[in-house]
Amino acid sequence: MSGYDFDLFTIGAGSGGIRASRRAAAFGARVAVAEQRFLGGTCVNIGCIPKKLFSYAAHFKKDLEDSRGYGWSIHQLTFDWRSLLDAKNREIERLNGVYRNLLNQSGVELIWGRATVTGPNTVDVDGRTFTSKYILVATGSSPTLPEIEGAEHCITSDDAFYLDKLPKRVVVVGGGYIAVEFASIFNGLGVDTTLVYRGDRLLKNFDADLGNFLAEQMSKRGVRIRFDTTIRKVDRDGTALSCVTGDEERLSCDTVLYATGRLPNTAALGLESVGVALAANGSIVVDDVFQTAQPSIYAVGDVIHRMQLTPVALAEGMLVADHLFNNGAEHMDYDGVPTAIFSHPNVAIVGLSEEEAFQSGYTVDVYRSIFTPLKHTVSSSGEKVLLKLIVDRESDRVLGVHMVGDDAGELLQGFAVAIKCRATKAQFDTTVGIHPTIAEEFVTMRTKVAA
């Protein structure tokens, strides 16, 4: 592999890029990573980690309110936004340091600056040219703002982590996982929150029961949800904002957060000039080993727009390193990838939705349970949970497991193993449950939903 400065040059020090780089270095490759902003990518800095910290913070108010049913008396609740921001920043700084140490310990060279691809084997970083046998693009994605009048007054999820002060009124636009998460966070922190969505149900890419049930539960917690509503423009009057809907209604607020999609970070990277094909949305087109149309260039993570999940990017990065430097022959398996949405309440899924199973040609039996968990029989909050199983009638294999309720992500991780092992409903039924828990309902559901 001589003749080049490096064996692998990675553009982007996010989850996928760092994992691929470290693993390649472990196989003896000479590796460099270029990064222009921060270590750890979206997840660590403006995504999963700070969002989950904010979600925890937003839970405490309701937990304290629920505690009254258990005999606790809370006379005064106060919340300091600045303290939360400072705590979040300290944790991110710690994680940035962890990533820096991991790269150093792996022998990966970290190069700060804006990288562009200038040839099949060359990269420019702020005027410095480097050569590499292989180039890996792992630049992630970014949230977008709409092309409407007044869009400059709006923020995205990136900006929400750096607000100087907590708004009193917020309008969140969108119906996907980022929108419901931030609507839940703001609402939990005491902000007057309105969620506006142009569709007729939340989480349109998930099982329909989940989006409908989540909307009910979020509404009970105080989030106002406006379906079939579009924002035509956003006006500013001093410090106040006004969202003008398609029906000319005005929604007054202090902050408008748009969570209506993300686009791959491929602009001005020089990819097309070296023969790398891009899809219509700007994502990099790759094959089953993440190789682009230019054989020496690979790509993983959000920038290829397959599954925009941190663990998926990690797995993709590992496979690339194995393929290039360890004769690896495995391919990424996107079936049965679990995911969680940290809305309030949480949503988690693994496997197929009812609609996906039908579209895939299965004849299915559906099991669904909605009930009040033990915790809330005493808290008197009225909160309920939804559990759902999708079962292939012919083979009895469980095709999908779905949940809306507290700690859904923690609970479904174990069921993801069962789905990977192709567990059957009969095996679920013969499993002894842990009592009293929400999870035991998954192994005690016996009544099929009427067709």
Buried (B, 14 or more C-beta within 10 A) or exposed (E): EEEBBBBBBBBBBBBBBBBBBBBBBBBEBBBBBBBBBBBBBBBBBBBBBBBBBBBEBBBEBBEEBBBBBEEEEEEEEEBEBEEBBEEBEEBBEEBBEEBBEBBEEBBBBBBBEBBBBBBBBBBBBEEEEBBBBBBBBBBBBBBBBBEBEBBEBBBBBEBBBEBEEBBEBBBBBBBBBBBBBBBBBBBBBBBBBBBBBBBEBBBEEBBBBBBBBBBEBBEEBEBBBBBEBBBBBBBEEEEEBBBBBEEEEEBBBBBBBBBBBBBBBBEEBBBEEBEBEBEEEBBBEBEEBBBBBBEBBBBBBBBBBBBBBBBBBBBBBBBBBBBBBBEBEEEBEEEBBBBBBBBBBBBBBBBBBBEBBEEEEBEBBBBBBBBBBEBBEEBEBEBBBBBBBBBBEEEBBBBBBBBBBBBBBEBBEEBBEBBBEEBBBEBBEEBEEEEEEBBBBBBBBEEBBEE
